[in-house]
Amino acid sequence: MLELRKGVDILGEVGGITTIEGARAVFEHKMDKESLDRIGKVRNEDALLRIANAIAMCEPDRAWVNTGSEADRATIRRWSIEKGEEAPLAMDGHTIHFDLAKEQGRIVDRTFYIVNEDEDISVLALKILRSEAHEHVKRWMKGIARGKTLMIGFFNRGPAGAPATLPALEISTSTYVMHSANILYRNSYATFDAEVERTGIFLTNVHSEGLNRDEDLPNARVFMDRSWLTTFSMLCTYAGNTLLMKKGNHRFAVDLATYFQQGQQLSEHMFVTGLTGPGGRKTFFAGAAPSGCGKTTTAMVGTDFIGDDLTQMWIAGDGTLRAVNPERGIFGIVADVNREGDPHLMKCLREPGTEVIWSNVLVDVDGVPHWVGSGEEPPKKGFNFQGEWFEGKIDEKGRPIPLSHPNARVTLANSAIANYNEAVAEDARGAQIKVITYSGRDSDTMPPIWVAKNPDHGVVIGASIVSAATATEVGASGVKRQPWANAPFIPGALADYMHAQFEFFNSEKLTDKPIMSGLNYFLTSGARGGEGTRLLGEKRDVKVWLGWLERRAHGDVEAIETPIGHIPKYEDLKPLFAEIGKDYPRELYDRQFSFYIDNIVARIDLQKEAYGRGTDVPPRLFEVYAEQREGLMALKEKYGAVVTPDRLEEAATRDARGARA
């Protein structure tokens, strides 16, 4: 069981400041009059001590307080260009940031949870004893900011006043990090004391890039102190490793929901978006998908976009499921973003009027960014994440160097996106979630869409996500299990998190339960009786799958019951495809929704074997797997290894008649 404020407070020990008088002395020594006046308006003594200890530890030449005003935002943008962390591009308001060539994603092999002697963590993560982390922080962060300015930012992970919103400090020498924070998060300088009083806690993030050299990367670390809700990041620049209000603080939020708000809140790696259904009704979705599996695209398809990456969820007093996006912008993968699939995002990227930070794309001789999958004619030369680039360039192993890195990103405010619903996104009451989706990257097993029979089956869909590894994690490869697309960010035992999921979705307080579903955009022709790796669908089909789910959530369409859940009927999908200007032949429906029983059973067996190696895994998981497997094998015995939708419907009708008899 996690305990807060347990063990040595590393930040306090290395900084050495123990009194508020000592903190004010640090401020007097390192801040000019303007920042002194600003820090003087912050009353929370715990926050002041953590800020002072960060300054005392990092030893910057000066410390500066960011209030979030437009003047401060402009100052940070100017500093970032002057410092060289960003460079201006041809379009006004656009800048480019390049991470180190060997730091193009999360440094998962150097990211650790700090643990006490008697604590354990998820088997999917790395841990370091508090004493060892203490020594590393003292060695590498003591004095790391000499010659630099240490910036202090006050932010909220969510709208002020929302039950699941958490206040956070972002303390960094990186202008790129603070510039990104200003875009992605709500500045809470003016309300920080009130938010901390409301929540009773705040999160602390301390970062410095040091000298920003390749040779420093072996000593780069990301430490997450679960007990003291503090992250330390050193000698690195990629935002996933440095902007710790994102995935670092998401991990803390998962801990808090799992161990201190069980059955009340969840912290999920999910998009939130709304869709306008029949009669103009608004239905909001939350959906989990690993990086590179269409999460941003799915979010953008909605008529009322809220967020593309993270969500904080809770059960409201009226029995509904509510959610807010802890962010107010996107730090999104740009590969394969194009006008056909992402028109709203492309408008921001290719037309004037939006502030955008690009990272690790190609910049041509005219100062225009380019990336793989843009649908545009690529330039023959330019400058990218590894230096000068030209068509046909290869690396030291003879492999072609792509136009842009697969994990190249764009950072921009959600408010710039045409379908963003700012009123709902900033409402402390949250959006009511009626549909939850879970999706991975699955070429040969699951159908495009299926809906769980009940909350337990819904939790199992989330637990069973699989995906191909992407460039988000440095050094990752192959096919990976991706429970809830959240497993890399679950600090504690996966069994504890799963218990929290079952308890939350089965809560008696959650009287208006969402439907829970699986999505799969990546079925290939070769896996469904054809040839090759061509997908059986395309990006714009997402509107159809979400449209059917919207109607299913309101009881407007029936479905075919199967052992793994409910699948759509052909007659309900065909008109939805017509709405997006596509024919939808019955032959394609049959290929997409036929059950290849052996594949699905093998997937269940893989999950059972993997979870069977764990301890304290909820028995209900295995009961659902057994129930599904038994039903699938009965189908195979009657209809063979491949069962078409009409046979599935026949079996469901027969079972229903048997139940009535």
N, C-alpha and C positions, 0 to 999 in steps of 0.2 A: 504493500500500500504506500503510495506516495505521501510524503510529509513535506509541507512547506517550511522554509526557513530552518532546515535541518543541516547540520554540518557547518564547516567554516565558510563564511561569505568571502569568496575569493576577491571580488571587486573591492570590498571594504578592507581586506587584509593587504592587498597590493597597494591600494591607494593610501591607506593608513589614516584616513580622516574619520574621526569618531564622534565629533561634536558639531553642532550647528555653528558654533563660533569658529571652529576650524574650517568649516565649509565656506563661511563668508570671507575668511582670510584668503582662501584659495581664489575666490571670485575677485577679490580686490587686487590680487597679484596678477591675474591673467586676463581680466576683462577691462575694456574701456568703459567710459561713463555710460554710453548708450546701453551696452549689454548688462552693466550693473543695475541700471534702472529696470531693465526687462526682467532679470532674474529676481529682483526685489519684489516683483508682483506675484511670484510663486510662493505659496505659503506651506505647502506640504513638505515637512522636514525630511521624511524618508527620501523623497525625490531629490531634494537639495543635496543630501548626503551622497546619493548615488552619482549625481552630476559632478560633485566636487571630487569624489574618488576617481571617476573616469579621467578628470583633468589631472589629478595628482599622479595617476598611474601613467598616462600617455605623455605627460610633460610637453604639451604644445607650447609654441611661442605665445599664442593667445587663444582665448575661447570666445565664441560669438554665439549669441542667442537668436534663433530664427523664429520670428513671430507668425510667419505665414502671410504677412502683408504682401501686396503686389510689389512694393519696393524691395522687400527682402527676397522675394522670388526672383526679381530681376537681378539683384546683386549676386545671388547664387549662380544664375545662368552666366553672368559676365565672368565671375571667378572661374567657372568651369572651363570656359574658353581660354582665359588668360593662363590658367594652370596647365592646359593641354589635355585635360581628361575628356573634353569634347571639342569638336571642331564644327564650325558652321557649314551648312550645305547650301545648295543653290536656292532652295525654297525658304522663304522667311519663316523663322521659328523652328526650323529643322536642324538638328545637330547629329553628329556621328560620334559614337564611343567605341573604341576597340579594346576588348579585353586582351590579356596576354594570350599568345597563340596556343599555349598549353593549358589555358583555363577558359574553356569554352562552355562549361556547364558546371553543375554542382560537384564539388570535390568530395564525393561520397566516401572515398577511402581516407579522408582526413577530417571527416565530420563526426563528432562524438557527443554523446550525452555524458555529462558529468554525474557520477553516481557516488553514493556513500557506500561504505563497506558492506552493508547488509541489503543493498538494493539490487534489483535486476531490471532489465529492460527488454524490449522486443528483440526476438532472435534475428530480426531483419535489420538491426542497427548495430552500430559500434558504441562501446562505452569506454570511459576512462575514469579511473579512481580520482576522487576529489584531490587527493594529495599530488598526483601526477599532473593534473590539469593546473593546479595552483603553481607548480614549478614552471610549467610551460608558459603560462600567462606572465608570470613574473619575469621570465627570461626574455620573452619576445615582445611583450606589450609595454613593459616598463621603459619609458622614454621613446616609444615608437613614433610619437608625433612631434619630435623636436624639429624645429624649422617650419612647422605647419600651423594652420588654424584648425582648432577642434570646434566643430559646429554642433550645437545642441538644438534638437527639434522636439516639439511636443505634438503628439498625434493621437488620433482615435482610430481603432480598427472597427469601424462601423459608425452609424449615425449617433450623435450624442443622445443619450437617454434610452437607447434600445437595450433590452434586458441582457443581450449577449455581447454588447460592445465592450471592448477593453481598451483603456488608455495605455499609451506606450511612449517611451523615450527613444529617440534615435540620435546617437552620439557618434559622429564620424569625422574623419579628416577629408573624406572624399566628397568633392563637390558633385560628382556624378551621382553618388548615393543620395545626397540631400536633395539634388534636383529631382531625382526619380521619386523620392519620398513626397516631395511637394505635389507631384502629379498624381501619385497613386493613393495617397492617404489624406484624410481630413485633418487639417491643422487644428490642434486643440489648446494652443497656448492660452487663450482667453478663458477657457472652461476647464483646464486641466485639474485644478484643485477640486472642482465640483464633481468631475467624472471619477476621480480617485475616491472621493468620499462616497459616491454612489456604489462603486464596485468593491471598494475595500482593498483593491490591489492595483498595481500597474506593472508593465513589462519594461525591461531595460535592455538596450542593445548598444554595444560599444564596438566600434570598428576603426581600424586604420589600415590602409594599403601599404604602409611603410614606403620603401623606395620603389616599389612596383617593378620588380625585375624577375625575369624567368628563374634566375638562380635562387630566389627566395621561396619559390613555390613548394619545394619539399618541406619547408617549415611552416607553410600556411596551415592554419587550422580554423575550424568552426567548432566552438564549444557551446553547448546548451546546458545551462545549469537549471535543471528542473526545480530544484528545491528553492532557489532564489529568483526564479523567473528572469534570468539574465543570460544574454548571449554575448560571446566574445568572438570576434572575427578579425583575423590578422593576415597581412601579407597576400591579400587577394583582392580582386576587383569585380568579378562577375556578379551581377545583382543577386542571383540566387544564393550566393555565398556571403553577401555583404549587406544587402537590404533585409536585415533579419526580421523586420516587421512582417515580412511575407511568410516564408516557409518556416523560419525559426520560431516566430511567435505563433504561427498556426499550430506547431507542435505543442506549445504550452497550452493553447486553447483546447486542443484535443485532450491533454492531461486533465485540465480543469473540468471539462465536460464528463470525462470518463470516471474520475475519482471523486469529484466534489459536487457534480450536478447530474448524477446518474438519473435517468428517467425524466429529466427536465430540459437538458440542452444537448446538442451535438455540434461538433465543429468538423466540417466536411470539405473535402477537395472537390467542390461542385460549382458548376455554373448556376446562375439563376436568370431565367428569362420568362417573359409572358407571351402568350399567343392569343390573338383575337379569334374567338370562335363564333358560331352561329348567333345571330342577334346582337353582335357586338360585345359579348361577354369577354372578360379578361380572365385567362387561366394561367397561373404561374407554375413553372417547372423548376426543379432543381436536378442537376445531373452530374454524375461522376464519370470521368474518363481519364485515363493516363495521358500524359503529354503525347502529341502526335496522333491522337485517336479521334480528332474532330470536335473537341470540346468547345473551342472558340467558335468554330463554324456553326455548331448547333446553337450556341447562345445567341449568335448574331442573326440567326434565322427568325427568331422571335420578333413579334411586333413591338414588344416592350422589354428591351434588353436591360438587365440589371447588373450582371457581372459574368465573367468568363472563367473564374478560377476557384474562388473560395467562398464559403458561406458559413454563417453562424445561425443555427436553428434553435428554436425553442417551442414549447407547447404554451400557447396563450390561454388566458383565463376563459375564453369562450370555447375551448376545445379544439381550436384549429392549430395547424402547423404553420409557424411563421419563420421567416428567414430574412437576414440582411447580408449584403455583401460587405465584408470588412474593408474592402478597397473601393476607390472611386475612379480607378483607371485600369488599363490593361498593360501587362508586361507579357506580350504574346509572341509566340513563334510566328515568323513571317513567311517561312517556306510554304509554297503552294497557296498563298493568299493571292487571289486574282479577281477580276471583275465579275466573272461568271458566278463564282461561289461566295464572294464576300464584297458585294457592291458598296455597302455602307463603310466598311473599313477602308476599301480602296479609295473612296472619295476623300477620306481623311489623309491618306498617304500620298495621293497624287494631285490634290487640289489645294490651293492656298487656304489658310485660316486656322490650321490646327498646329499646336505645339507638339512636336514629335522628337523623341530621342531614338535614334537607330543604333543598333549594335551589331557588329560583325557581319554586315552585308558588304557588297562591293560598291565602291564609290567610283563613278567614271570620271573622266577628265573634266567634265562640266559640273561636277559636284552633285550629281544625281545618283541616288541609291538604287541598287538592283539586287534581285534575289532569285533563287531557284524556284520555278513554278509560278512566276508572276503572270505568265501568259503574254509577256511582252518580248520584243526582240532584244536579246542580251547584247551588251557591248563586247568588243573583242579584247579590251584591256581595262585596267583600272587598279584600285588599291583595295585590298580586303584584309581579313583577319590575320593573314600570314605575310602581308607586305605587298609588293608589286605583283600584279597578276596579269596573265595573258591567256587567251584561249589555248588549251592544250598543255598548260603548265602541270608538272607532276611533282610529287614530293620525293623525299629521299628513298622511299621504297618503290618508286615507280608508279604510284597511284595518282590518277588525275585529281588535281585540287579543284574543288567545286567553285562556282561563281561566288557563292556565299556559304557560310557555315550552316549546317543543318539546324543548328540551334540559334541562328541569328534572330534577333528580337526587335520589336517596336514597343515603345512606351508612350502612351497618350491617355488623356483624360476621357472617361466615358461620356462626358457631356458633349464631346465633339461628334459622337456617333449619332446618326440621324434617328435611329429607333430607340434611343436611350430614354427610359421613363424616369426622369430625375425626381419627380414628385414621389413616386413609390420608393425609389432607391434611397431617398433621404428621410423617409418616414420612419420614425422610431418604432412604430407598431409592426413594421416588417411587411413583406409580401406574403399572402396566404399561399402555401404550396399545396397544390392538388395532385401533382404528378412528380414522381421521382424516377430517374432513369440511371441505369448503370451500363456502361459500354466499354469495350476494349478493342483489340485489333485481332479479329478472329476470321481467318480465311476459309475455314472448312467445316465448322461445327454448328453454331447456333443460327437461327433464322434472323432476319432483320429486326424483328420486334416480337416481344412476348410479354405478357402481364402476369405477375405473380397471383396465385390463388388467394393468398392471405399475407399478413405481415411477416410471418415466419418465412414463407417462401421468398418474400421480397428481400429480407435480410440475407438469405442464402444466395440470391442473385448477386448482391453486392459482394458477398464473400468469395464469389467464384469468378470474378473478372480475370481474364488473361490478356496479355498483350505482347507484341513484339517490342523489344527494348528500343529506345530512341536516343538521340544525341543529347538529351537533357542531362544525362548522367555520364560524366567522363569515365570512359573505360567499360561501359556496360555493353552487352551484346546478347543475342539470342532471344528466345521466348521466355517471358517471365509471368509468374502469377502476380496479380495486382489487386489484392483484396480491397474493395471499395475505392480503388485508385488512390488510396490514402495510406497504404501500409508504410511507405518510406517516412511518413510523418506521424506515425503512432509511436510515442516514446515507450509506453508500457507494454505489457504482455498483450499479444493479439487477442488472447482469450478474454481479457478484461474488456477490451474495446468491443468485442463481439457480444459479450454479456450486456454491455450498455446499449448496443443496437437493438437486441431483442427486447430489452426492458422498455426502451423509448417507444418503439413502434407498437408495442402491445400495451402501452400505458392506458389505464382507464380514463385518464384525463384527456387523452387524444381521441375525442369523440368523432371528429371529422377527419378520418384517416385518409391519407393520399393513396392513390394506386402506385404500385412499385413495379418497374418494368426493366427488361433488358433491351438494349439496342446493339445492333451490329451492322456497321456500314461496309464491312470489308470481305464479305463472301465473294469468292472468285468463281469464274466460269468453270475452271478446271475441277473445282470441288463439287460441282453440281451438274455433272454429266457432259460438260463441254471441254474446252482445251484452254490452256494458258492461265495467266494470272490476271487477266482483265476482270475488273470488278463487275458484279452483276447490277450494281446501282451507280449513282453519281451524287455529287454534292446536293443538287437541288431536291433530290428525293427526301432529304431530311424534313422538308416542309410537310410531306405526306405522312411520314411516321409520327411526327409531333401532332399533326392535325388529327390523325386517328386516335392518338392517346388523349387529346383534348376532349374529343367526343366520348371516348370510353369513360373518362373520369366523371362525366356528367350523365352517364347511362344512355347516351344517344345511339350507341351501336352495340350489337351483340358480338360474340366472339366464339371461337371453337375451343372447347376445353381439352387440354392435353396433359400428360403427366408432368410437364415442366411449367405449365401455365396456360394462359389464354392467348390465341393468335387471331389476327384479323380475318374476316371473311373477304373473299375477292370482291364481292359486290359493294363493299364499303370503301375499298381502296381505289377502285377504278375511277369514280368521280373525283376523288382527291387528286389523283394524278392528272386528270383532265384540267383541274384548276391551275396546275403549273404548266399546262401546255404539252403534256406527254400522253401518249397512248400507253396502256398497261395491259399487254396481252396476257391471257390466262396462262400461257406456257411459261412466261417469266414468273408469274405468281407461284406456279407449281414448283419451279426450280428453287425459288427463294424460300418457300415455306414447307417443302418436303423435309421430313425428319430422316436424317442418316443416323439410324439408331446406334450403330457401333461407335460412331464418332462421339455422340452425346454421352453414351455410357462410359467410354474411355475418359472423357472429360470429368465425369462424376468420380470415377475411380481415381483419377489423378488428384483431385481435390481431397477425397477421403484419405488417401495415403499421406498427403502432405499435412493435413490437419491432424491426422492420427498420430503424428510424431510430436504434437504439442501436448501441453498439460492443461487441465482445467478447461478445455474447450467445451462450450455448452453442448450437452447431448442432443439438443433439438436440431443442431446442424446435421448430425449424422442420421437422425430420424427422417429429415426431409430428403437427404440424399437417397436413403434406402427406399422411401416411398416413391420417389421419382424413378429410380432404377427399376423397381418392380413393375411400375406401369409401362415403362419403355420396353422391357423384355416381354411383357404380355402383348404389346403391339407387334413386336418383331415375330413372336410365335404365330400370330394370326395373319400378318400382312407381309412379312419379310423384312429385310434389312433396311429398305427404303420405303417410307410410308408417306404417301402423297396427302395433301390437305383434304381431299374428298374422303379418303380413308380415315383420316383423323376425325373428321366430322361424323362419319358413320360410326366410328368407335365411341365417340362422345354421346351420340344419340342412343346407341345401344346401352351404354352404361347408365344413362339417365332413365331409360325405361326400366332397367333392372332395379335401380334404386327406388323408383316409384312402386314397382311390384312388391 
